[in-house]
């Protein structure tokens, strides 16, 4: 039952949407409650199973959660920090949501099982999100006109940057599945996810994928599967040139802007991210041990009358509630010790799997997908539409090696 619940959540959370006019957030109004109900049910099932949580990796994660909990009580707005939402603020990523992510990790680590049918079904469901995004890229979406949303490709995720976070994960997973299974029609999955990633126009995620592509040549031992790899590269090249042609070179023009966004000395570089990083670092300096509290970055910038935040507001007309760099954000809202614990958690996962990831298998695919997500998170933020899949994936990566295989049934 735990396995089934995990698969249901993995399939549902990215695609859930309630497109009813008048709802403040049609994209997350269902995702948050479903994550909460599903996680509470998982806790009930795990307690019945009397599962052991006293492992080194789990204890590091639990210690991290304790620091976040303390940070929540010490926050400018403790209730917002705990729940992740209020009438005027929050992205449903308070302590409770992080706790639910940890539940997903532990449940996947102990009880999730992979079958070809489940994997194909999951990738097929997520392909609908990717196809939806590609259609939006070419302005074929009645939802945009109906709800007066800005033109762009965000599918059921609600933001093109968050869509890119999801498709980086899904692309690496589906590409690894294709390479591992060696059936030509499985190449359709990475192809459609790559198309959605292009449609997102998110340069940070493009760079993350390029880095993973080069790393995979070493990790997966290219010479052992070069024919499949070259087939995949050829298919992706065709997808790139086709989408670029029918968009009037929009994708190519977007790639040409990357070099202008890489300066760390220009506050406006990275679409203003450098300025956001610097103001977030100001909050780290002001609150080094427990941060400002989850979902309280915006409040901290306001209370401290941060000069960079004021300048950013005048330039863009927007306020900042996330650091747009997951590592900086963790330190800003939960403190430097919490960031160290989070990084230690990731480090232990890779350390315990170091003997299994340097060849083509499920462990290496999971490792590359996790690294892809972590790389793009240096330019992006964690959201409830994507993060649960990342934590489930880390749970699968943390499994004992003999458990990590594709079962026949």
C-alpha positions in Angstrom: 0.0 0.0 0.0 2.9 2.4 0.8 4.3 1.7 -2.7 0.9 2.4 -4.3 0.5 5.7 -2.4 3.9 6.8 -3.5 3.2 6.1 -7.2 -0.1 7.9 -7.0 1.5 11.0 -5.4 4.4 10.9 -7.9 1.9 10.8 -10.8 -0.7 13.2 -9.5 1.2 16.1 -7.9 2.7 17.6 -11.1 -0.6 17.4 -13.1 -3.1 18.5 -10.6 -4.8 21.8 -11.5 -8.2 23.3 -10.8 -8.8 25.8 -13.7 -11.7 27.7 -12.1 -11.9 31.4 -12.5 -11.6 33.2 -9.2 -9.4 30.8 -7.4 -6.2 32.6 -6.2 -3.8 29.9 -7.3 -5.3 27.3 -9.7 -2.0 25.4 -9.8 -1.3 24.7 -6.1 -4.7 24.8 -4.5 -5.0 21.1 -5.0 -1.3 20.1 -4.9 -0.7 21.2 -1.3 -3.7 19.4 0.3 -3.1 16.2 -1.7 0.6 16.2 -0.6 -0.6 16.7 3.0 -3.3 14.0 3.0 -1.1 11.5 1.2 1.8 12.1 3.6 -0.3 11.7 6.7 -1.7 8.5 5.3 1.9 7.3 4.7 2.8 8.2 8.3 0.0 6.0 9.4 1.1 3.1 7.2 4.7 3.5 8.3 3.8 3.4 12.0 1.8 0.2 11.4 4.9 -1.3 9.6 7.1 -0.3 12.6 9.8 0.9 10.2 13.2 1.6 11.5 14.3 5.2 11.2 17.5 5.1 13.1 20.0 5.0 10.2 22.8 7.5 9.7 21.2 9.2 6.7 17.9 9.4 8.4 19.3 10.9 11.5 21.1 13.6 9.5 17.8 14.4 7.9 15.9 14.4 11.2 18.5 16.7 12.7 18.1 19.0 9.7 14.3 19.0 10.3 14.8 19.9 13.9 16.9 23.0 12.9 14.1 24.0 10.5 11.5 23.5 13.3 13.5 25.8 15.7 13.9 28.3 12.9 10.2 28.2 12.4 9.4 29.1 16.0 12.0 31.9 15.9 10.7 33.3 12.6 9.3 36.7 12.1 6.0 35.0 11.4 6.0 31.6 13.1 2.6 30.4 11.8 3.7 31.3 8.2 7.0 29.4 8.8 5.2 26.3 10.1 2.4 26.1 7.6 4.0 27.8 4.6 1.0 29.9 3.8 -1.1 32.8 4.9 -3.7 35.2 3.2 -0.9 37.4 1.8 2.3 35.2 1.6 3.8 31.8 1.3 4.3 29.1 -1.4 3.2 26.2 0.8 6.9 25.4 1.6 6.9 25.8 5.4 8.2 23.3 8.0 5.2 21.0 7.5 5.8 20.7 3.8 9.5 19.9 4.4 8.4 17.3 6.9 6.1 15.8 4.3 9.0 15.7 1.9 11.0 13.7 4.5 8.1 11.3 4.9 8.2 10.7 1.1 11.9 10.1 1.2 11.7 7.6 4.0 8.7 5.8 2.5 10.4 5.5 -0.9 13.6 4.3 0.7 12.0 1.5 2.5 9.0 0.5 0.4 8.9 1.8 -3.1 9.3 -0.7 -5.9 9.9 -0.3 -9.6 8.2 -2.2 -12.4 8.2 -1.5 -16.1 4.5 -1.0 -16.1 4.7 1.6 -13.3 7.6 3.4 -14.9 5.9 3.6 -18.3 2.6 4.7 -16.8 4.3 7.4 -14.8 6.3 8.7 -17.8 3.2 8.6 -19.9 1.2 10.7 -17.4 4.0 13.2 -17.1 4.3 13.4 -20.9 0.9 15.0 -21.0 2.4 17.9 -19.0 5.3 18.2 -21.5 3.0 18.1 -24.5 0.8 20.7 -22.9 3.9 23.0 -22.4 4.9 22.5 -26.1 1.4 23.5 -27.2 1.6 26.6 -25.0 5.0 27.4 -26.6 3.2 27.7 -29.9 0.3 29.7 -28.4 -2.2 26.9 -28.5 -3.8 27.0 -25.1 -7.4 28.2 -24.3 -6.5 28.3 -20.6 -4.3 31.4 -21.2 -7.1 33.4 -22.7 -9.7 32.0 -20.3 -7.8 33.0 -17.1 -5.8 35.9 -18.7 -2.4 34.4 -17.8 0.7 35.7 -19.5 1.9 33.9 -22.6 4.4 31.3 -21.8 4.9 27.5 -21.3 4.1 26.4 -17.8 1.6 23.6 -18.3 0.1 22.5 -15.0 3.1 23.7 -13.0 2.3 27.4 -13.1 5.6 28.9 -14.0 8.1 28.2 -16.8 11.1 28.0 -14.4 9.3 25.4 -12.3 8.3 23.5 -15.4 12.0 23.4 -16.4 12.9 22.0 -12.9 10.4 19.2 -13.5 11.5 18.4 -17.1 15.2 18.3 -16.2 14.4 15.5 -13.7 12.0 13.7 -16.1 14.4 14.0 -19.0 17.3 12.4 -17.2 15.1 9.7 -15.7 13.5 8.8 -19.1 16.8 9.0 -21.0 18.3 6.6 -18.4 15.3 4.3 -18.7 15.7 4.3 -22.5 19.5 3.6 -22.3 18.9 0.9 -19.7 16.1 -0.9 -21.4 17.3 -0.7 -25.0 13.9 -0.4 -26.7 13.7 2.2 -29.4 10.2 3.5 -28.6 11.3 4.5 -25.1 13.3 7.3 -26.8 9.9 9.1 -27.2 9.8 10.0 -23.5 13.1 11.9 -23.3 12.2 13.5 -26.6 9.0 15.0 -25.4 10.5 16.1 -22.0 13.4 17.8 -23.9 10.8 19.6 -26.0 9.1 20.9 -22.9 12.4 22.0 -21.5 13.1 24.0 -24.6 9.6 25.5 -24.4 10.3 26.7 -20.9 12.9 29.2 -22.1 14.8 28.6 -18.8 18.5 29.0 -19.4 19.7 27.8 -16.0 18.0 24.4 -16.5 19.5 24.2 -20.0 23.0 24.7 -18.6 22.3 22.1 -15.9 21.2 19.5 -18.5 24.3 20.2 -20.7 26.5 19.6 -17.6 24.7 16.3 -16.9 25.0 15.2 -20.5 28.8 15.6 -20.4 29.1 14.0 -17.0 27.1 11.0 -18.2 29.7 10.2 -20.8 32.1 9.5 -18.0 29.8 8.0 -15.4 27.9 5.7 -17.7 30.9 4.5 -19.7 29.9 5.8 -23.1 31.6 3.0 -25.1 29.2 0.4 -23.7 26.0 2.0 -25.1 27.2 4.5 -27.7 24.7 3.4 -30.3 21.7 4.2 -28.0 23.4 7.4 -26.8 24.0 8.6 -30.4 20.4 7.8 -31.3 19.2 9.9 -28.4 21.5 12.8 -29.3 20.3 12.6 -33.0 16.6 12.6 -31.9 17.2 15.6 -29.6 19.0 17.5 -32.3 16.0 17.0 -34.6 13.7 18.2 -31.9 15.8 21.3 -31.2 16.0 22.4 -34.9 12.3 21.6 -35.5 11.1 23.6 -32.6 13.5 26.4 -33.3 12.4 26.6 -36.9 8.7 26.7 -36.2 9.2 29.3 -33.4 11.1 31.7 -35.7 14.5 31.0 -34.1 13.1 31.9 -30.6 15.1 29.1 -28.9 18.4 30.0 -30.7 18.0 33.6 -29.8 17.4 32.7 -26.2 20.5 30.6 -26.0 22.5 33.6 -27.4 21.6 35.6 -24.3 23.2 33.1 -21.9 26.7 34.6 -22.0 25.3 38.0 -21.1 23.8 36.6 -17.9 26.8 35.0 -16.4 28.5 38.0 -14.8 28.5 37.8 -11.0 29.6 41.5 -10.8 26.5 42.8 -12.5 23.5 42.9 -10.1 21.1 42.5 -13.0 22.8 39.4 -14.3 20.8 36.1 -14.4 17.5 38.0 -14.8 18.3 39.9 -11.6 19.3 36.8 -9.7 22.6 38.2 -8.6 20.9 41.0 -6.8 18.5 38.6 -5.2 21.4 36.4 -4.1 23.1 39.4 -2.5 20.1 40.5 -0.6 19.5 37.0 0.6 23.2 36.8 1.8 22.4 40.0 3.8 19.8 38.1 5.6 22.2 35.2 6.3 24.6 37.7 7.8 21.8 39.1 10.0 20.5 35.6 11.0 23.4 33.1 10.6 22.2 30.4 13.0 18.5 29.9 12.4 17.8 32.2 9.5 14.6 34.3 9.1 12.3 31.3 9.2 10.8 29.2 6.3 8.7 31.4 3.9 9.9 34.5 5.9 12.6 35.8 3.5 10.2 38.5 2.2 9.3 39.5 5.7 13.0 39.7 6.8 13.9 41.9 3.8 11.0 44.2 4.7 11.8 44.3 8.5 15.5 45.0 7.9 14.7 47.6 5.2 17.2 45.9 2.9 18.5 48.5 0.5 19.0 45.9 -2.3 15.4 44.7 -1.9 14.2 48.3 -2.1 16.3 49.0 -5.3 15.1 45.7 -6.8 11.5 46.7 -6.1 11.9 50.0 -7.8 13.6 48.4 -10.8 11.2 45.5 -11.3 8.0 46.4 -9.4 8.3 43.0 -7.6 9.1 41.7 -4.2 11.4 38.8 -3.3 10.2 35.8 -1.3 12.8 33.2 -2.4 16.5 33.4 -3.0 16.4 31.8 -6.5 19.3 29.6 -5.3 18.2 26.7 -3.1 21.4 26.6 -1.1 21.4 30.3 -0.4 17.7 30.1 0.4 18.1 27.3 3.0 20.8 29.3 4.8 18.7 32.5 4.6 15.5 30.9 6.1 16.9 28.1 8.3 20.5 29.1 9.0 24.0 28.0 8.0 23.9 24.9 10.3 20.8 23.7 8.5 22.5 24.2 5.1 25.5 22.1 6.3 23.1 19.3 7.5 21.3 19.4 4.2 24.5 19.1 2.2 25.7 16.4 4.6 22.5 14.5 3.9 23.2 14.7 0.1 26.8 13.8 0.6 26.0 10.6 2.6 23.6 9.5 -0.1 26.3 9.7 -2.7 29.0 8.2 -0.5 27.0 5.1 0.3 26.3 4.6 -3.4 29.8 5.4 -4.7 30.5 1.9 -5.8 27.3 1.5 -7.8 27.0 4.7 -9.9 29.9 4.4 -12.2 28.1 2.2 -14.8 24.8 2.2 -16.5 22.2 1.1 -13.9 19.3 2.5 -11.9 21.6 4.0 -9.3 23.6 5.9 -11.8 20.4 7.2 -13.5 19.1 8.4 -10.1 22.4 10.0 -9.3 22.5 12.0 -12.5 18.8 13.0 -12.1 19.5 14.2 -8.6 22.6 16.1 -9.7 20.6 17.7 -12.5 18.0 18.9 -10.1 20.6 20.2 -7.7 22.5 22.1 -10.5 19.3 23.8 -11.7 18.3 24.6 -8.1 21.3 27.0 -8.0 19.2 29.2 -10.3 15.7 28.2 -9.2 13.5 27.6 -6.2 11.8 24.6 -4.6 8.1 24.3 -5.2 5.4 21.8 -4.2 4.7 20.8 -7.8 8.3 19.4 -8.3 10.1 18.9 -5.0 8.1 15.8 -3.9 9.3 13.9 -7.0 12.9 14.9 -6.1 12.6 13.6 -2.5 11.0 10.4 -3.7 13.9 10.0 -6.1 16.4 10.5 -3.3 14.5 7.8 -1.4 15.0 5.4 -4.2 18.6 6.4 -4.5 19.1 5.7 -0.8 17.7 2.1 -1.0 20.0 -0.8 -0.4 21.5 -1.8 -3.7 19.8 -5.2 -4.0 16.3 -3.5 -3.7 17.0 -1.1 -6.6 16.0 -3.0 -9.6 13.1 -3.1 -12.1 10.9 -6.0 -11.0 8.9 -8.1 -13.4 5.6 -7.6 -11.4 
